[in-house]
Amino acid sequence: MLTVNSVPIEDTFAEAFPMTAARVLVTAESIGWARIAGQTATGYAASVIGCDAEAGIERELSADETPDGRPGVSLLFFGFSRDGLQKAVVNRVAQCVLTCATTACFNGVAGDPGRSIKVGGMLRYFGDGWQISKLLDGKRYWRMPTMDGEFLCEETFGTVKGVGGGNFLILGETQALALTAAETAVEAIRKLPGVILPFPGGVVRSGSKVGSKYKALKASTNDAYCPTLRGVVNSALPDGVNAVYELVFDGLDLATVEKATWEGILAATRCPGIRGITAGNYGGKLGPHHIHLRKLVEGSTT
């Protein structure tokens, strides 16, 4: 049997899918205000099933890591198309960063210039004719007057082809034990660069399957892993499992998502009361990137 830290690992794969990604650097006079802008801008961005983007705070930045020498946060945004991503980023920067005290906004990824999205180039109109552009080192910036000074935003932001939907499921004896393992796994994944966990706290209680008995729904509750439905559905839960949490994460490339999968599993299986680890396998219906748990286990050491 395939195991990690004596916890059974199902011989299956997680399905992930291509997405377009952008990195947005937000700075402010204090890390507190940068954090507020980042948390607000990435709110309601858990899943593109019902949101305009998937987004999260990648990490906090010290003053020597930012373009303007102020503390900040790095945000990652993911969408199914470049046009859709541009609309989401522009709207979120406009409503949540431009409005936030003392902030500025910069591109954080060197993508193909032909695949860039306009951000400052769209927001400049807020200046109502008083906006000013500056070209520095080949990059154009827009300065828009605000009531506390001005908002500085880079004109275009690069995009790259990222990977969304990396995932695994933690099967626990109790809700408390399963949640502790999930929180531990989230903490481990958040240490990695280039990855975010877009759901609340990085943890998903409402894992879903593809499709539904209702035609209008693209996804519905993953009944095979719902403890309260054991006995009335074709349950996938082993004896002794009474709670399941799923971790979902997006990365800037496939290798990053695979690394996040392994580090998360390794952390979760070190916690007590975990009866198994599996992944969202939908028979190839969801995405072309198949992250095989066996390959991760056999290619790593615990």
C-alpha positions in Angstrom: 0.0 0.0 0.0 1.2 3.5 -0.8 1.7 5.5 2.4 3.3 8.6 3.7 4.0 8.8 7.5 2.0 5.6 7.8 -1.1 7.4 6.2 -2.6 5.6 3.2 -2.3 7.6 -0.1 -4.8 6.6 -2.8 -3.2 5.8 -6.1 -5.0 8.5 -8.0 -4.3 11.8 -9.6 -5.5 15.4 -9.1 -6.8 17.1 -12.2 -5.5 20.7 -12.8 -6.1 23.0 -15.8 -4.4 25.9 -17.6 -5.1 29.4 -16.5 -3.7 32.9 -17.2 -1.9 34.4 -14.3 -0.7 37.9 -13.3 1.2 39.1 -10.3 0.3 42.5 -8.8 2.6 44.2 -6.3 0.8 46.6 -3.9 2.8 49.0 -1.7 1.8 51.5 1.0 3.2 53.6 3.7 2.8 50.7 6.1 2.5 47.0 5.8 -0.8 47.3 7.6 -2.3 49.4 4.8 -0.7 47.2 2.1 -2.2 44.1 3.8 -5.7 45.7 3.9 -5.5 46.5 0.2 -4.3 43.0 -0.6 -7.0 41.3 1.5 -9.7 43.4 0.0 -8.6 43.1 -3.6 -8.4 39.3 -3.4 -11.8 38.9 -1.6 -14.6 36.8 -3.3 -12.1 35.2 -5.6 -12.2 31.5 -4.5 -13.3 29.8 -7.7 -13.9 30.9 -11.2 -17.0 28.8 -11.1 -18.7 31.7 -9.4 -16.1 34.5 -9.3 -14.4 36.7 -11.9 -11.0 35.4 -10.9 -9.1 33.2 -8.4 -6.8 35.3 -6.3 -4.8 35.4 -3.1 -1.9 37.0 -1.3 1.3 35.2 -2.3 3.5 36.8 0.4 4.3 40.0 2.1 7.2 42.2 0.8 9.8 44.1 2.7 10.8 47.6 1.6 13.9 46.4 -0.2 11.8 44.1 -2.4 9.5 46.7 -3.9 9.9 49.2 -6.8 9.2 52.2 -4.6 11.1 51.1 -1.4 7.9 50.7 0.7 6.5 47.6 2.3 3.9 45.7 0.3 2.2 42.5 -0.7 2.4 40.3 -3.7 -0.9 39.2 -5.1 -1.6 36.5 -7.7 -4.6 36.5 -10.0 -5.8 33.7 -12.2 -8.4 33.6 -14.9 -9.5 31.4 -17.8 -8.7 34.1 -20.4 -6.5 37.2 -20.7 -9.4 39.4 -21.4 -11.3 38.1 -18.4 -8.3 38.4 -16.2 -7.7 42.0 -17.3 -11.3 42.9 -16.5 -11.0 41.3 -13.0 -7.7 42.9 -12.2 -8.7 46.4 -13.3 -12.0 46.2 -11.4 -10.3 44.9 -8.2 -7.4 47.4 -8.3 -9.8 50.2 -9.0 -12.2 49.4 -6.2 -9.8 48.0 -3.6 -6.3 49.4 -4.2 -6.9 52.8 -5.7 -9.3 53.5 -2.9 -7.0 52.3 -0.1 -4.9 54.9 1.7 -1.3 55.6 0.5 -1.1 52.6 -2.0 0.7 52.2 -5.3 0.5 49.3 -7.7 3.2 47.6 -9.9 3.6 44.7 -12.3 5.2 41.7 -10.7 5.9 39.3 -13.5 8.0 39.6 -16.7 5.6 38.0 -19.2 5.5 38.2 -23.0 4.8 41.9 -23.9 2.2 40.7 -26.4 0.3 39.0 -23.6 0.2 41.9 -21.2 -2.9 43.4 -19.7 -3.7 47.1 -19.2 -4.2 48.2 -15.7 -2.9 51.7 -15.1 -3.7 52.3 -18.7 -7.3 51.8 -18.0 -7.4 53.4 -14.5 -5.8 56.6 -15.7 -9.2 58.0 -16.7 -10.1 58.4 -13.1 -7.7 61.3 -13.1 -10.3 63.2 -15.2 -7.6 64.8 -17.3 -5.2 65.6 -14.5 -3.4 62.2 -14.8 0.3 62.3 -15.8 2.3 59.6 -17.4 6.0 58.9 -16.8 8.3 56.6 -18.8 11.1 55.1 -16.7 13.4 52.3 -17.9 11.0 51.4 -20.7 8.0 51.2 -18.3 5.1 53.6 -18.4 3.5 54.7 -15.1 0.4 56.7 -14.5 0.0 59.2 -11.6 -3.5 60.0 -10.7 -4.4 62.8 -8.1 -6.2 61.6 -5.0 -7.2 63.4 -1.8 -4.2 62.1 0.1 -1.7 62.8 -2.7 -1.6 60.6 -5.8 -2.0 57.0 -6.9 0.8 55.5 -8.9 0.1 52.5 -11.1 2.1 50.8 -13.8 0.4 50.9 -17.2 0.6 47.3 -18.2 1.1 44.0 -16.3 2.6 40.8 -17.7 0.8 37.5 -17.8 2.0 33.9 -17.9 0.3 30.6 -18.4 -0.4 29.3 -14.9 -2.0 26.1 -13.6 -5.2 26.1 -11.5 -7.1 23.5 -9.6 -4.2 21.7 -7.9 -5.8 19.8 -5.0 -5.9 17.0 -2.5 -8.3 15.7 0.1 -7.6 15.0 3.8 -9.6 12.3 5.4 -9.8 12.6 9.2 -11.3 10.7 12.1 -13.0 13.9 13.4 -13.7 17.4 12.2 -11.2 18.9 14.6 -8.4 16.5 13.6 -9.0 16.9 9.9 -9.1 20.7 10.2 -5.9 20.8 12.2 -4.2 18.8 9.4 -5.6 21.0 6.8 -4.4 24.1 8.6 -0.9 22.6 8.9 -0.9 21.8 5.2 -1.9 25.3 4.3 0.9 26.7 6.4 3.4 24.5 4.6 2.1 25.5 1.1 2.1 29.2 1.9 5.8 29.1 2.4 6.3 28.3 -1.3 6.7 31.1 -3.9 4.4 31.3 -6.9 1.3 29.6 -5.4 -1.9 30.7 -3.7 -4.8 28.9 -1.9 -7.8 31.0 -3.0 -10.5 29.6 -0.7 -11.2 30.9 2.8 -8.2 30.2 5.0 -6.9 28.0 2.2 -9.4 25.2 3.1 -12.5 23.9 1.3 -15.3 22.2 3.2 -17.6 22.1 0.2 -15.6 20.0 -2.2 -17.4 19.5 -5.4 -17.8 17.0 -8.3 -18.2 17.9 -11.9 -21.9 18.3 -12.9 -25.2 18.0 -11.1 -28.7 16.5 -11.3 -29.7 20.1 -11.9 -28.8 21.2 -15.5 -28.0 24.8 -14.5 -25.1 23.7 -12.2 -21.6 23.0 -13.4 -20.6 21.5 -10.1 -22.3 20.1 -7.0 -21.5 18.7 -3.6 -19.0 15.8 -3.7 -21.5 13.4 -2.1 -19.1 10.4 -2.1 -17.0 12.3 0.5 -19.9 13.7 2.7 -20.0 11.8 6.0 -23.7 12.5 6.5 -24.5 10.7 3.2 -22.7 7.5 4.1 -25.2 4.6 3.6 -27.4 6.4 1.1 -24.8 7.1 -1.7 -21.8 5.2 -3.1 -19.5 6.5 -0.4 -15.8 6.7 -0.9 -15.1 7.1 2.9 -13.2 4.4 4.7 -14.4 3.3 8.1 -13.5 5.7 10.9 -13.5 8.8 8.6 -16.0 11.5 9.8 -14.7 14.7 8.1 -13.0 15.6 4.9 -11.3 18.8 3.9 -9.9 19.7 0.5 -7.0 22.0 -0.3 -7.1 23.8 -3.7 -4.2 25.8 -5.0 -3.1 27.7 -8.1 0.5 28.1 -9.3 2.5 30.0 -11.9 3.6 26.6 -13.4 3.0 22.9 -13.1 6.1 22.2 -11.2 5.0 24.7 -8.5 1.6 23.0 -8.2 3.2 19.6 -7.9 5.6 20.9 -5.2 2.6 22.4 -3.3 0.8 19.1 -3.5 3.7 17.1 -2.1 4.5 19.6 0.7 0.9 19.8 1.7 0.5 16.1 1.8 3.7 15.7 3.8 2.5 18.2 6.4 -1.0 16.8 6.7 0.2 13.2 7.2 2.3 14.2 10.1 -0.8 15.2 12.1 -2.7 12.7 14.2 -6.1 11.2 13.3 -5.6 11.2 9.5 -6.9 8.1 7.8 -6.1 8.8 4.2 -5.2 11.2 1.4 -6.8 11.3 -2.0 -7.4 13.8 -4.8 -10.0 15.2 -7.1 -10.0 12.8 -10.0 -12.8 13.4 -12.4 -11.9 10.9 -15.1 -10.1 13.5 -17.2 -13.2 15.7 -17.5 -11.8 18.7 -15.7 -8.3 19.4 -16.8 -5.3 18.1 -18.9 -2.7 18.3 -16.1 -2.8 15.1 -14.1 -0.8 15.2 -10.9 -0.3 11.6 -9.8 0.1 11.1 -6.1 2.2 7.9 -6.6 4.8 9.8 -8.6 5.1 12.5 -6.0 5.5 9.9 -3.2 8.0 7.8 -5.1 10.0 10.8 -6.2 10.3 12.3 -2.7 11.5 11.2 0.7 9.6 11.8 3.9 
